[in-house]
Amino acid sequence: SDVYKRQVWEVASRLVENTIAVNLLAHFWTIRAALPAMLRGQCGQVVTISSIMAYHGVANCAAYCASKAGSLALTEALREELRRDGGTEGCGVGSTVVSVSYTHLTLPTKRIV
């Protein structure tokens, strides 16, 4: 995608908005939709996906880095809210952020089974 190949001043606004919508806002709206039922049931685990790029900015990937840093901060803030809401007993709902590293994946080109 062009959002990963452009400097901050070159990337199209729509690509930045799409990256933030997919990598940050989707987490926010999904959590907001699912969390009330999890809290009522006093069980569950919110898992969000971030990246090591949330911790270390990479040239030509500013929008991606910012979106993943946002998902990390969202999860950390949620963890604090859940901890405070649950007091010493806990509310029964946890939060985890998975920060993935660089990967290279080659998908099979023909059916295996």
N, C-alpha and C positions, 0 to 999 in steps of 0.2 A: 504494500500500500504506500501511496505517496506521503502519508503522514510520517512514515519512518525514514524518509529519504530527503527531507527538507529542513532547512534551518528555520528557526522561529519566525523570522520575518518573511519567509517564502511560502510556508504551508498555508493552504486554503482554509479559511474559517470553517467551512462545512466539514472538512476532515477533522479539525480539532474538536468541533462540537460532537461529531459522531464518535470519536475516540472516547471522549469524556462520558457521553451517554452510555456507551457499551461497557466501559471499564469501571465507572463510578456510579452513575445514576441508576443503572440496572440493579446494582447491589442495594442501593438506598431504597428503591421502591419495592424490591422483593422482600427485604427485611421488614419494611413498614407494613407490608401486607401479611406476612407470616407471623410476626412477633406477637401480636395480641393473643392468638390461639396458643402459642407456645407458653406464654406467661400464664394464661388461664390454666393450662395443664401442668404447669410448673415442671416442664421438661423440654429438652431440645437443645440443639447446638446450631448456631449460626456459623457457617463457614464461608469466608470470602476469599477470592483469589487475587493476590497481588503479584509482585515481581521483585527481584533484587534491584531492579531499576527504580523502585520506590526509594531506595536508600542511596543510590549513586546515579546521578544524572549522566546520560549518554548523549553525545553530540548527535544532532539530527533526529532525536527521539523525544523532544521536550514534551509534546502533548501526551505521549504514551507514559513517560516518566511521571508527569504531573497527575495523570489519571490513576496510576497505580499507587502513588503516594497518597492520593485522596482515599482510595479504598482501604489502605493501611490505617490511615487516621480515622476513618469511619469506624472500622472494627475496634480500634483502641478506645474510641469515645463510647461506643456501644458497650464494651466490656466494663467501663467505669459506671455507666448508667445502670447496667444490670447489677453490678456489685452494690451500688448505693441503694438501689430499689429493693434488693433482697436483704439488706442488712447483714447481720452475722449469720443468719440461717441460710442465706442465699435464695435466689428466686427459682432455681432449678434449670435455668437456661444459661448456656455458655456461649462464648464466641471464640472463634479461631480464625486466624489469617494464615493462608498458605502463600508463601513467597517463593515462586518458582524461579529457577535459574534459566540460563540459555539452553535451548534444546535444538536438536536437529532431528527431525522425524521424517523418514521416508515411508510413505504409505504403500502398501502392496498395490500393484497395478492389475492383478488378476485375482479372482475369487479363490480363497484357500479351501473352503469347505464346500 
